[in-house]
Amino acid sequence: MTVGGHQDTAGNEVARIAVAGGTLTVEVTRSASEPVLAIHGISSQRKLWNWLRATVPELSLIAPDLRGRGDSVGVTGPSSMARHAADMVAVLDALGLDAVHVCGMSMGGFVAVELASSYPQRVRSLILVDGGLPMPSPPGLMREDLPRAFRDRLARLDREFPSVAAYAKFFGATTGPLLDPADPLLLDYLAHDLSGGRVRLSAEALIADSADIFFGTSNWQQLTMPTRLLAAQWGRGSSSEPAYSSATVQAFRAQLPALVSVRELAGADHAATIMTMAGAAAVAELIAEALVAEPRC
């Protein structure tokens, strides 16, 4: 159920949609193209798709702030891939959409896979951006180690930033070393993170979601809809270990018949797969493939 909304300065619809525990805020760009549900990462929010919108302004895009993030930070209750997937069904129902193409980045890819495996009739195809398929966990990782593993994200919550520029400097040093700190799209993204100089991110949701990714179960091998994967060359910063090695990607090809297209993005790390124009162009190409290959009936 849609419980309110308005238009932003770009003319996009910003809807508030009822879910268990509160309301999600969802940004909707309407156009003639088939709709794409775009699901952001674990410590991110809906402005992650700024670069994709700039690359393909004619794309019909549905971009929620997931529970515990951005304008949806106040949604209460437990967080998990299953809970996020149920939230996405509520979004589609409120917008009157039966089935859509789904693009998920990082944790958003895992939410997309959960949505596709639990509600296959709602997903026409999947575009996974450096996420969604099993990631190797650090050796010996235990649940109690997760706050340490995500200390760079949690460190955002321990301080008040006097300006977006100050936050951009911190963000570049801890999360996005390959990003341009003066990029207007990045500054707009970071501004959406902040309220009164504080980052709008639930530590509880982040830890719960990371536990589900690393220690939960996934039915990714049962996917039947066409699935496309974009994998970064590096993890965080140049020459770092990637989330998905070339060998891992090849193994996915053998284990997942629905994986119809794979692209490894050279010269990009995890964040740069979508938070740069080069990354957004690669994502746009995979979305265009999906829209052509699986047109609306």
Secondary structure as UniProt FT lines:
FT   STRAND          2..7
FT   TURN            9..10
FT   STRAND          13..19
FT   TURN            20..21
FT   STRAND          22..29
FT   STRAND          36..39
FT   TURN            42..43
FT   HELIX           46..49
FT   HELIX           50..55
FT   TURN            57..58
FT   STRAND          61..64
FT   TURN            67..68
FT   HELIX           70..72
FT   TURN            73..74
FT   HELIX           81..94
FT   TURN            95..96
FT   STRAND          100..105
FT   HELIX           107..118
FT   HELIX           120..122
FT   STRAND          123..129
FT   TURN            139..140
FT   HELIX           143..145
FT   HELIX           146..149
FT   HELIX           151..154
FT   HELIX           155..158
FT   HELIX           164..174
FT   TURN            177..178
FT   TURN            181..182
FT   HELIX           184..193
FT   STRAND          194..195
FT   TURN            196..197
FT   STRAND          198..199
FT   HELIX           203..215
FT   HELIX           220..222
FT   STRAND          227..232
FT   TURN            238..239
FT   HELIX           246..255
FT   TURN            257..258
FT   STRAND          259..265
FT   TURN            266..267
FT   HELIX           271..273
FT   HELIX           277..293
//
